[in-house]
Amino acid sequence: MSEILGNPGKIKVLINKEEVIVEEGTVIKSLLAERGAKSRSAVWVNGRQLLLAEYDTYQIQDGDNIKILRVVAGG
């Protein structure tokens, strides 16, 4: 288990260039919900775009660099 700042079970990641501490074992879908982002947002982890099918299973790792882009449509 990771220990960040005396908090066992917490890991440090970058989300859109902001350092954030999250629970170990958090999946992308949960992260999006916590941040108020739609589940269809585009997500990259360490330079690789995740498929929507991976949002339920990809567990965020300590040190991950995550980019979240909200998809906007209009006409």
N, C-alpha and C positions, 0 to 999 in steps of 0.2 A: 504494500500500500504506500502511496505517496503521502508525504507530510509537507504542507506548505504553510509557512508562518504559524507553526504550532497547531495546525488544523488537520488531523489525520483524515484521510479520505477526500482531500481536496487536491485539485491540480490546477496549474497555471497555463493558460492558453492566450493566444492573441486572436481577437475577433475584430475584424476591420481596423487593424492597427492599434487596438485598445487592449491592454493587459487585463485579463479577467480571470477570476478564480471560480471554478465550477466543481461540482461533485464528481468524484471518480465514478466512471461507469455511465455518465450521461451520454445519451444518444442524440444525434443531430435533431431529430423531430422534437425532443423535449427542449433542447436549447432554443429552437425557433419559437416554441410556445412561450417559454420564459421571457424571451426578448420581444414578444408581441409581433413577431414576423409570421407571415403566412407560410403554411407548409409547402407551398409551391415556389418559394423563393429559391433562387439558384445559389448553390453552396459549393465552394472550393475548399479543400483541405490540403495544405502543403502543396499547392499548385495543381491539384488534380480535381476536376469537377466531379462531384458525386452524382450518381443517378438517383432519381426520386425513390427508387426501391431500396436504396442504401440508407435512407434517412432513419428508418426504424431499427437498423442493425449496427451502423457504424458507431462504435464507442469512442468518444473523444479521448485522446491521449495527451499526457503531459507534454507541453511544448508545441502542440499543434498550432499552425497558423491558418486560421479560418477566415474566409471572406464570405459574407452574406450579401447577395444582391436581390433586392425586391423587384419583382417583375411588374412593370407598369404597361398597361395597354390603353390605347386611346384611338381616337379617330378624328 
